[in-house]
Amino acid sequence: MLANNKTTLVLRVGYRGAGFCGYAEQEGQRTVAGELRRALETLLRRNVELTCAGRTDAGVSALAQHVSVPVYAEELAGREPRRMWRSLAAITPEDISIRGLYLAPEGFSARFDATGRRYRYRIVCGNAQPVLLWDCVWWLKEELDVDAMRRAAKVLEGEHDFTSFCKVSSAAQIRADGRSLSRCLERVEVAREQELGEEVVAIDVAGNAFLHNMVRIVVGSLVEVGRHNRPETWLEEALRARDRRAAGPTAPPQGLTFVDACYPKGVLVPWERVLQLTVD
């Protein structure tokens, strides 16, 4: 791979969303992409083009966001992967974690080559406010009917038009561009779990791609069912309506975590492994 003139550097990145105005760069705002750009341009000494697997909103965290950067093989030749990893870690802020460096073929896109994405939303219920999970959960001072939420969630699995679960302005732009609002969810699971000494209601959502605010609207709608404000059959009616007003409120951003992106097997190769293969 390094023998070609061009290749793609891929960063696996985690970040705590509380201190960012989202992933995407915005003028005058602190963003994940802005911090990564500054770090990479410092090391490569040139302008860079970044593409991510899924742009997250302000307050949303990530465990394994993937960011692709087109590079020339000559820029990486002679660099020691671990040293570059440490250098990136040193010049990025403490709320960003560089969790891995990979190489992919020229033209690889972390966004368009992703075959799936996974999210987790966490809710803590009850009068006691969460401690260690405070920055990454939605705290509700009431109990939820998790069984009802679990049953209601199943209607969302499969391929559907998710207009009712998309931010209105974003849906309008997608329609204006002639693109589809259909997405395929392979899994929507609701369960009680223990994390860092707290009982959380964990909502795991996996699919091929997602619309703007889609996961948070799904969660807000499921919470309406869990509160017994809506019947379990309501989500099916909301899907059919294809109208944002038919679904529930948008859940707060801090409870959402971008867990991972999936890619075809063998496309992403750890940078160190590429060098080993080259030497061998």
Stockholm file with secondary structure:
# STOCKHOLM 1.0

chainA/1-280         MLANNKTTLVLRVGYRGAGFCGYAEQEGQRTVAGELRRALETLLRRNVELTCAGRTDAGVSALAQHVSVPVYAEELAGREPRRMWRSLAAITPEDISIRGLYLAPEGFSARFDATGRRYRYRIVCGNAQPVLLWDCVWWLKEELDVDAMRRAAKVLEGEHDFTSFCKVSSAAQIRADGRSLSRCLERVEVAREQELGEEVVAIDVAGNAFLHNMVRIVVGSLVEVGRHNRPETWLEEALRARDRRAAGPTAPPQGLTFVDACYPKGVLVPWERVLQLTVD
#=GR chainA/1-280 SS CTTSSEEEEEEEEEECGGGSSCSSCCTTSCCHHHHHHHHHHHHHSSCCCCEESSCCCTTCEEEEEEEEEEEEHHHHTTCCHHHHHHHHHHHSCTTEEEEEEEEECTTCCTTTTCCEEEEEEEEEESSSCCSTTGGGSEEESSCCCHHHHHHHHGGGSEEEECGGGSCHHHHHHHHHTTCCCEEEEEEEEEEEEEETTEEEEEEEEEESCCCTTHHHHHHHHHHHHHTTSSCTTHHHHHHHHTCGGGSCCCCCGGGEEEEEEECCTTSSEEHHHHHHHHHC
#=GC SS_cons         CTTSSEEEEEEEEEECGGGSSCSSCCTTSCCHHHHHHHHHHHHHSSCCCCEESSCCCTTCEEEEEEEEEEEEHHHHTTCCHHHHHHHHHHHSCTTEEEEEEEEECTTCCTTTTCCEEEEEEEEEESSSCCSTTGGGSEEESSCCCHHHHHHHHGGGSEEEECGGGSCHHHHHHHHHTTCCCEEEEEEEEEEEEEETTEEEEEEEEEESCCCTTHHHHHHHHHHHHHTTSSCTTHHHHHHHHTCGGGSCCCCCGGGEEEEEEECCTTSSEEHHHHHHHHHC
//
